[in-house]
């Protein structure tokens, strides 16, 4: 491989991680308007939850590096990962939950005996089925894929731990950028797994 090819590979890696980081932040309600009324990039022009529009964007980003079927699997995995709530735990214990628990959140909290960080980790494990689908579509099923999916889920959880470590008063923004970058790395590494 030439130096140019290495530099191009690094540039493409950066492009995938940066674009997924931005898309994930948009999904989480990022880039709030000055009036503080939610996600101005999408709510102003597009109906529904931002996830309905950003999951396909993740799929398009994945399609740049992966076959179309793998890209669709990545978009589905991202959609399933973001679909169920985790807002009660997004503060990672730095502030009390601002709303009552949904039935789903109450179940997870009982399962984790009220631990916010453990509840968030269990919630991040909801990426595992989607990631197993991605790995299956990319190269067929291999038993280590279950472990790989759990490790990626751990990294997604770790993104929120790191985000709150970087910004103790509002760790959500850096955490969502970091978690989005993790999805960019998932997209890139799926190519190498195929």
Number of C-alpha atoms within 10 A of each C-alpha: 5 7 8 9 10 11 11 12 12 12 11 15 18 15 15 25 24 20 19 28 23 18 23 29 23 23 22 20 20 19 17 13 11 8 7 9 10 16 19 18 15 19 14 9 7 12 10 9 15 19 21 14 17 21 23 18 16 27 24 17 21 28 18 14 19 22 14 14 15 25 25 21 22 32 24 20 24 23 21 18 20 19 13 12 14 18 15 22 24 23 24 24 14 14 12 11 15 10 8 9 16 12 9 11 20 15 13 21 20 11 13 16 11 12 16 21 18 18 25 27 21 18 20 21 20 19 22 23 16 21 27 24 19 27 24 16 19 21 13 12 14 11 8 10 18 15 13 15 23 20 14 20 24 17 19 24 24 18 23 27 19 18 23 22 14 13 13 12 11 15 21 23 18 20 27 27 26 26 25 28 26 23 26 24 18 19 27 19 14 22 16 10 9 14
